[in-house]
């Protein structure tokens, strides 16, 4: 995987990615020193914001100050009347304080009345859960080291479990609810009665709110009706301790409210990509579309043959999983129409291929793609904010994406680049190789010699890409001795780079081989699948 952009890394730190995007970036960040440094910087900035922009605390005399402001003029003192007038004015002041100040300064008033799932911190699907009777107030808490973790409400749906919580000090005052259990001994998981474990958790946190929100996706496999959320935290607000809770979940009611529309494996193919429609699920907090993409049999044979040629040329270790081979995959571009044939959702798998703006009011809140192990085959699951089944939604295919082997190379003489940069045009990509530099960094290791040195080469490029043109994938560098090295791409546009490890010096000459490319092909005609019975 090439290095993500700064925006993508920022979204990764802020937990704004889909499950698939988060998993992919997390795996990359763990193995990329450069991206780790960027993530560390973003997290430091995030922590600074949390610590310095806390919600202001109102003064004890605030109610009387409001009262003084709304009292319009000096009142006559009438025996027996002053007390009830004052009571009315205090009530007015309380209403102003509750509805005005709480709404503008702190959302906790609305949260206090109806809980987190009535506020904007929850997505629209979760905000519909109270109407469906799926919000359970559990008010479970555990205290250690003077800090209390309080789980207030649970939403249990057939597609996800959401949990709202607070972190309180010994006086009951809400503290920063942000939890960070990655790369630590802490963890929050869901298990069913068969012991099946659901690890993925998404943390939502908003400045000015006393609440944190954790969500678990239940979409990857069949789920039993009885679940347990297991909380095991060893640190809260920088304090070491032990906070454990087991929270029982019952999906019986939500399963009754969930409707399935089998799509009977309706299928088509286009430009070597096959599409199999699986099912549409309508549940109280989300609607889910499940389908599968892959290569046709003929396309898979052709791609396997080209992969074998790459293996013979560059070595199997440079081509097979988890390097280039794992990038050969498929996807689709589609839209969803309502009963009036109006587009209410446009799926942007790769927005750089699509010139038109996204159309429609239907909102995707989570999407995943799970590889099956077969070349190019991906099981997709897209979750939307609920639409009613009687809306008679229709799926319309627009085009297909496929990442396939490429056969293009360019020879580079690094010392000549300053005078004569190397330029080429490949499938709508105009690329100029600007320079090659050597980098060294030092790191600590467990050894007799604790300081290690690591060198890399950076190839600077200027890249311009036409709309809907191919997206260049993985490059392999072959030096003048015939040794092959994997490159790692990052940046974009005029600031595009390839990073190469394992070379101690810049070769006098080397060749860059493009071994994968992603192409978009529009679907010819119109293929529609009704998403209703």
C-alpha positions as a printed Julia matrix, in Angstrom:
533×3 Matrix{Float64}:
   0.0     0.0     0.0
   1.3     3.46   -0.86
   1.52    5.99    1.95
  -1.8     7.77    2.58
  -2.25   11.52    2.27
  -2.12   13.83    5.29
  -5.92   14.16    5.16
  -6.31   10.39    5.25
  -3.93   10.1     8.22
  -5.83   12.91    9.98
  -9.12   11.06    9.42
  -7.45    7.88   10.72
  -6.45    9.64   13.96
  -9.92   11.23   14.31
 -11.6     7.85   13.63
 -13.52    9.16   10.62
 -12.74    6.24    8.29
 -14.79    3.22    7.36
 -13.85   -0.1     8.97
 -12.08   -1.24    5.8
 -10.15    2.02    5.42
  -9.19    2.04    9.14
  -7.9    -1.55    9.03
  -5.92   -0.91    5.86
  -4.3     2.3     7.17
  -3.67    0.79   10.61
  -1.75   -2.12    9.04
   0.28    0.33    6.94
   1.02    2.74    9.8
   2.34   -0.09   11.98
   4.99   -0.87    9.35
   5.8     2.67    8.14
   8.05    4.9    10.25
   7.22    8.03    8.26
   3.47    7.61    8.74
   3.96    6.74   12.42
   5.68   10.09   12.93
   2.78   11.91   11.25
   0.2    10.0    13.31
   2.12   10.76   16.51
   2.11   14.46   15.64
  -1.63   14.44   14.92
  -2.37   12.63   18.17
  -0.27   15.13   20.09
  -2.26   17.95   18.5
  -5.5    16.13   19.3
  -4.52   15.7    22.97
  -3.58   19.38   23.19
  -7.03   20.34   21.93
  -8.71   18.02   24.41
  -6.79   19.46   27.34
  -7.1    23.13   26.43
 -10.58   23.48   24.96
 -12.71   22.02   27.72
 -16.31   23.2    28.12
 -16.39   26.29   30.35
 -17.9    25.86   33.82
 -20.7    28.31   34.65
 -20.36   30.47   37.75
 -22.48   29.56   40.79
 -24.29   32.92   40.52
 -25.12   32.43   36.84
 -28.87   31.88   37.43
 -29.16   35.15   39.38
 -27.2    37.0    36.7
 -29.7    35.75   34.1
 -32.54   36.76   36.42
 -31.16   40.26   36.72
 -30.93   40.54   32.94
 -34.53   39.46   32.25
 -36.13   41.55   35.03
 -37.36   44.49   32.9
 -37.99   47.21   35.49
 -38.38   47.92   39.17
 -41.46   46.16   40.54
 -43.78   47.52   43.2
 -43.69   45.53   46.4
 -47.17   44.06   46.86
 -47.62   42.01   50.01
 -48.26   38.35   49.25
 -47.38   38.73   45.56
 -43.61   39.16   45.52
 -42.88   35.55   46.43
 -44.88   33.98   43.61
 -43.53   36.56   41.07
 -40.02   35.65   42.13
 -40.82   31.94   41.76
 -42.12   32.56   38.23
 -39.05   34.59   37.3
 -36.77   31.9    38.69
 -38.65   29.37   36.55
 -38.19   31.61   33.48
 -34.49   31.97   34.31
 -34.22   28.19   34.57
 -35.9    27.75   31.2
 -33.59   30.33   29.6
 -30.62   28.65   31.19
 -31.7    25.18   30.1
 -32.89   25.87   26.58
 -30.63   28.75   25.66
 -27.3    28.34   27.39
 -27.25   24.54   27.38
 -28.02   24.38   23.69
 -25.29   26.81   22.74
 -22.52   26.1    25.23
 -22.87   22.48   26.15
 -25.06   19.66   24.78
 -25.17   17.96   28.17
 -28.66   19.3    29.04
 -30.3    17.43   26.16
 -28.11   14.44   26.98
 -29.21   14.59   30.62
 -32.88   14.55   29.62
 -32.87   11.86   26.91
 -29.3    10.55   26.71
 -26.65   10.71   24.03
 -28.76    9.01   21.36
 -31.05   12.05   21.19
 -28.19   14.39   20.23
 -26.23   15.24   17.1
 -23.28   13.22   18.41
 -25.16   10.1    17.28
 -25.85    9.51   13.59
 -29.43    9.69   12.3
 -29.84    5.93   12.43
 -28.97    5.82   16.14
 -31.26    8.8    16.79
 -34.12    6.68   15.43
 -33.4     3.91   17.94
 -35.48    5.46   20.79
 -38.58    5.5    18.56
 -38.04    1.8    17.84
 -37.65    1.06   21.54
 -34.07   -0.15   21.11
 -32.37    2.11   23.67
 -31.81    0.45   27.03
 -30.67    2.57   29.98
 -28.31    0.26   31.89
 -26.47    2.75   34.17
 -23.67    0.3    34.94
 -20.47    1.68   36.45
 -17.14    0.66   37.89
 -14.79    2.8    40.0
 -11.04    2.57   40.58
  -8.43    5.13   41.68
 -11.21    7.68   42.23
 -12.32    7.54   38.58
 -15.65    6.03   37.51
 -16.51    4.6    34.11
 -20.28    4.8    33.72
 -22.04    3.08   30.82
 -25.41    4.77   30.48
 -27.29    3.61   27.35
 -27.03    0.68   24.96
 -28.47    0.44   21.45
 -28.55   -3.16   20.22
 -29.4    -3.68   16.55
 -28.88   -6.65   14.24
 -26.15   -4.66   12.47
 -24.36   -2.93   15.35
 -24.11   -2.35   19.08
 -23.62    1.22   20.32
 -22.71    2.19   23.87
 -22.73    5.66   25.46
 -20.56    6.27   28.5
 -19.08    8.89   30.8
 -15.84    9.18   32.74
 -16.42   10.79   36.17
 -14.08   11.99   38.92
 -14.63   11.27   42.64
 -17.02   14.25   42.88
 -19.15   13.0    40.02
 -17.86   15.65   37.6
 -17.55   14.54   33.98
 -14.01   14.25   32.66
 -12.65   13.85   29.15
 -14.38   10.71   27.8
 -11.81    9.97   25.1
 -10.48    6.4    25.21
  -7.41    5.2    23.36
  -6.8     1.48   23.76
  -4.83    0.82   20.58
  -1.44   -0.75   21.25
  -2.23   -1.11   24.97
  -3.47   -3.77   27.37
  -6.92   -2.2    27.4
  -9.76   -3.49   25.28
 -13.52   -3.44   24.71
 -14.99   -6.37   22.78
 -18.31   -8.06   22.08
 -18.74  -11.85   22.36
 -21.8   -13.97   21.62
 -23.03  -17.03   23.51
 -20.95  -19.27   21.23
 -17.75  -17.4    22.09
 -17.53  -15.62   18.71
 -15.62  -12.4    19.2
 -16.28   -9.04   17.53
 -13.18   -6.92   17.95
 -13.77   -3.89   15.8
 -14.8    -0.89   17.85
 -15.26    2.66   16.68
 -14.75    5.49   19.16
 -16.67    8.75   18.66
 -15.8    11.77   20.76
 -16.95   15.38   20.44
 -15.52   18.5    22.04
 -17.87   19.93   24.65
 -19.77   16.69   25.28
 -19.55   14.71   28.5
 -20.23   11.5    26.57
 -18.16    9.06   24.58
 -19.69    6.66   22.06
 -18.38    3.21   21.11
 -19.83    1.17   18.25
 -19.3    -2.45   17.23
 -20.1    -3.77   13.8
 -21.96   -7.09   13.75
 -22.09   -7.29    9.97
 -19.31   -9.71    9.1
 -21.04  -12.91   10.22
 -24.25  -14.37   11.63
 -24.89  -13.23   15.19
 -26.76  -15.05   17.98
 -29.41  -13.21   19.99
 -27.42  -13.09   23.23
 -24.26  -10.97   23.36
 -21.98   -9.56   26.05
 -19.96   -6.34   25.88
 -16.74   -6.93   27.83
 -14.95   -3.8    29.05
 -11.37   -4.17   30.28
  -9.52   -0.86   30.68
  -6.2    -0.39   32.46
  -5.96    3.38   31.98
  -8.43    6.28   32.12
  -7.44    9.94   31.76
  -3.78    9.0    32.21
  -4.44    7.12   35.47
  -3.46    3.45   35.71
  -6.07    1.17   37.22
  -8.55   -1.58   36.5
 -12.02   -0.96   35.1
 -13.97   -4.1    34.15
 -17.62   -4.46   33.17
 -19.72   -7.17   31.52
 -22.86   -5.81   29.87
 -25.48   -8.32   28.6
 -27.15   -7.6    25.24
 -30.38   -9.11   23.89
 -31.02   -8.83   20.13
 -34.4   -10.57   20.19
 -36.45   -7.4    19.63
 -34.17   -5.92   16.97
 -34.14   -9.2    15.04
 -37.94   -9.13   14.9
 -37.79   -5.58   13.49
 -35.21   -6.53   10.84
 -36.36   -7.4     7.32
 -34.3    -9.19    4.69
 -34.68   -8.92    0.93
 -32.8   -11.79   -0.75
 -31.38  -10.77   -4.11
 -31.0   -14.4    -5.22
 -27.41  -13.95   -6.43
 -28.5   -11.85   -9.41
 -25.33  -11.34  -11.42
 -23.71   -9.71  -14.42
 -20.19   -9.02  -15.68
 -18.4    -6.17  -17.41
 -14.81   -5.78  -18.69
 -13.63   -8.91  -16.87
 -15.35   -8.06  -13.54
 -18.27  -10.13  -12.2
 -20.92   -8.73   -9.81
 -23.1   -10.96   -7.6
 -25.9    -9.3    -5.61
 -26.5   -11.01   -2.22
 -29.12   -9.28   -0.06
 -30.58   -6.02    1.25
 -31.24   -5.76    4.97
 -33.58   -3.21    6.56
 -33.02   -2.8    10.31
 -34.08    0.01   12.67
 -30.72    1.87   12.74
 -29.29    0.99    9.31
 -29.98   -0.41    5.86
 -27.32   -2.72    4.46
 -26.49   -3.75    0.91
 -24.35   -6.86    0.43
 -22.78   -7.88   -2.86
 -19.65   -9.58   -4.19
 -17.21   -8.6    -6.93
 -14.48  -10.67   -8.57
 -12.73  -11.44  -11.82
 -14.45  -13.5   -14.46
 -12.88  -16.93  -15.06
 -11.19  -15.78  -18.26
  -9.84  -12.6   -16.65
  -8.52  -14.52  -13.64
  -6.59  -16.93  -15.88
  -5.06  -14.01  -17.78
  -4.07  -12.18  -14.59
  -2.56  -15.29  -12.97
  -0.41  -15.79  -16.05
   0.88  -12.21  -15.89
   1.55  -12.51  -12.15
   3.66  -15.6   -12.79
   5.66  -13.64  -15.38
   6.27  -10.92  -12.76
   7.36  -13.53  -10.24
   9.9   -14.92  -12.68
  11.22  -11.42  -13.4
  11.21   -9.83   -9.92
  11.02  -12.74   -7.48
   8.04  -14.3    -5.75
   8.69  -12.47   -2.45
   8.23   -9.11   -4.21
   4.97  -10.05   -5.92
   2.9   -12.38   -3.73
   0.88  -11.36   -0.6
   1.17   -8.87    1.25
   2.86   -6.8    -1.39
   1.66   -6.38   -4.95
  -0.47   -9.53   -5.27
  -2.9    -8.48   -2.54
  -3.65   -5.28   -4.47
  -5.25   -7.1    -7.41
  -8.91   -6.55   -6.56
 -12.27   -5.47   -7.94
 -14.96   -2.94   -7.05
 -17.91   -1.13   -8.63
 -19.38    2.32   -9.1
 -23.17    2.43   -8.62
 -26.11    4.57   -7.59
 -29.39    3.97   -5.77
 -32.66    5.38   -7.08
 -36.03    5.81   -5.36
 -39.42    4.84   -6.79
 -39.47    8.06   -8.83
 -36.13    7.11  -10.45
 -34.39    9.95   -8.63
 -30.81    9.27   -7.55
 -30.63    9.36   -3.74
 -27.12    7.88   -3.38
 -23.97    7.71   -5.52
 -21.27    5.26   -4.45
 -17.76    6.72   -4.79
 -15.34    3.79   -4.48
 -12.58    5.96   -5.96
 -13.65    9.59   -6.39
 -10.55   10.44   -8.44
 -12.1     8.57  -11.38
 -15.46   10.34  -11.24
 -15.9    13.91  -12.5
 -19.54   14.35  -11.43
 -20.43   15.52   -7.93
 -21.97   13.03   -5.51
 -25.77   13.19   -5.82
 -28.5    12.27   -3.34
 -29.56   12.52    0.29
 -28.99    8.9     1.29
 -26.01    8.69    3.62
 -23.41    5.92    3.87
 -22.14    5.65    7.42
 -19.92    2.56    7.05
 -18.6     0.34    4.3
 -16.34   -2.72    4.32
 -14.77   -5.0     1.77
 -13.54   -8.43    2.84
 -11.24  -10.48    0.58
 -12.27  -14.1     0.25
  -8.82  -15.49   -0.55
  -9.59  -15.94   -4.23
  -7.82  -13.57   -6.59
  -9.78  -10.31   -6.91
 -12.84  -11.56   -5.02
 -14.25   -9.13   -2.42
 -17.43   -9.36   -0.33
 -18.79   -5.84    0.1
 -21.14   -4.62    2.84
 -22.37   -1.02    2.75
 -24.45    0.42    5.61
 -26.75    3.41    5.13
 -28.86    5.61    7.36
 -32.29    3.91    7.28
 -34.65    4.27    4.36
 -38.11    2.73    4.5
 -38.57   -0.48    2.56
 -41.67    0.94    0.85
 -39.41    3.56   -0.77
 -38.81    0.85   -3.41
 -35.11    1.45   -3.82
 -33.32    0.28   -6.97
 -29.6    -0.47   -7.49
 -28.15    0.84  -10.78
 -24.65   -0.2   -11.95
 -22.51    2.58  -13.49
 -19.08    0.97  -13.93
 -16.37   -1.35  -12.63
 -12.9    -0.94  -11.14
 -10.16   -3.52  -11.44
  -6.56   -3.53  -10.28
  -4.53   -5.68  -12.66
  -0.88   -6.33  -13.6
   0.86   -3.65  -15.65
   3.8    -3.92  -18.03
   5.61   -0.59  -18.21
   9.16    0.43  -17.31
  11.39    3.49  -17.4
  15.19    3.69  -17.1
  16.68    6.28  -14.73
  20.2     7.72  -14.45
  20.01    9.68  -11.15
  22.97   12.0   -11.84
  21.39   13.17  -15.09
  18.02   14.1   -13.57
  18.93   17.67  -12.57
  19.82   18.51  -16.15
  17.39   16.17  -17.86
  14.38   15.06  -15.78
  12.77   11.91  -17.14
   9.15   12.28  -18.26
   6.63    9.75  -19.55
   2.91    9.45  -20.29
   1.08    6.27  -19.3
  -2.68    5.87  -19.7
  -3.42    9.54  -18.97
  -0.73    9.98  -16.31
   2.01   12.46  -17.14
   4.91   11.78  -14.75
   8.28   13.51  -14.41
  11.08   11.97  -12.33
  12.8    14.96  -10.69
  15.56   13.64   -8.41
  16.81   10.75   -6.29
  18.17   11.37   -2.77
  19.66    9.14   -0.08
  18.33    9.29    3.48
  19.64    7.86    6.75
  17.97    7.57   10.12
  18.99    5.99   13.41
  16.92    3.85   15.76
  17.3     1.97   19.05
  17.38   -1.83   19.07
  18.03   -4.66   21.51
  21.59   -5.56   20.63
  25.19   -5.28   21.79
  25.23   -2.24   19.52
  21.94   -0.55   20.51
  21.93    2.12   17.81
  20.99    0.95   14.35
  21.23    2.81   11.05
  18.74    2.53    8.24
  19.12    4.0     4.76
  16.56    4.59    2.04
  16.25    6.25   -1.33
  13.58    8.82   -2.12
  12.5     9.3    -5.73
  10.76   12.66   -6.19
   8.15   12.91   -8.96
   5.7    15.39  -10.44
   2.5    13.64  -11.48
  -0.46   15.0   -13.43
  -3.48   12.81  -14.06
  -6.4    13.26  -16.42
  -9.93   12.6   -15.19
 -10.97    8.94  -15.34
  -7.45    7.9   -16.33
  -5.74    4.9   -14.75
  -4.41    5.07  -11.19
  -0.79    3.92  -11.05
  -0.18    1.21   -8.48
   2.97   -0.55   -7.27
   6.47    0.02   -8.65
   9.47   -2.32   -8.44
  13.01   -0.89   -8.66
  15.67   -3.04  -10.34
  19.27   -1.82   -9.95
  22.11   -2.26  -12.43
  23.03   -5.58  -10.74
  19.59   -7.05  -11.34
  18.43   -6.84   -7.71
  14.71   -6.03   -7.26
  13.31   -3.8    -4.49
   9.73   -2.93   -3.54
   8.91    0.78   -3.48
   6.42    2.58   -1.23
   4.49    5.5    -2.71
   3.19    8.54   -0.82
   2.1    12.09   -1.5
   0.45   13.18   -4.73
   0.54   15.68   -7.59
   3.74   17.72   -7.64
   4.74   16.17   -4.3
   4.72   12.47   -5.24
   7.42   10.19   -3.9
   8.64    6.6    -3.99
  10.57    5.33   -0.97
  12.99    2.39   -1.41
  14.66    0.47    1.42
  17.61   -1.91    1.29
  19.95    0.14   -0.89
  23.06    1.59    0.79
  23.79    4.0    -2.04
  22.19    5.48   -5.12
  22.78    3.2    -8.15
  24.35    4.76  -11.22
  21.4     3.47  -13.17
  18.18    1.64  -12.34
  14.84    0.79  -13.9
  11.39    1.41  -12.44
   8.83   -1.24  -13.39
   5.12   -0.51  -12.94
   3.55   -3.84  -11.93
  -0.05   -2.89  -11.06
  -2.61   -0.35  -12.23
  -6.26    0.4   -11.4
  -8.62    1.07  -14.29
 -12.25    2.25  -14.4
 -14.58    1.0   -17.13
 -18.09    2.36  -17.61
 -20.9    -0.16  -17.84
 -22.51   -0.3   -21.25
 -26.27   -0.1   -21.03
 -28.29   -0.09  -17.8
 -28.34   -2.9   -15.22
 -30.9    -2.52  -12.42
 -31.67   -4.63   -9.36
 -34.79   -3.91   -7.23
 -33.92   -3.77   -3.51
 -37.46   -4.6    -2.38
 -39.81   -7.56   -2.5
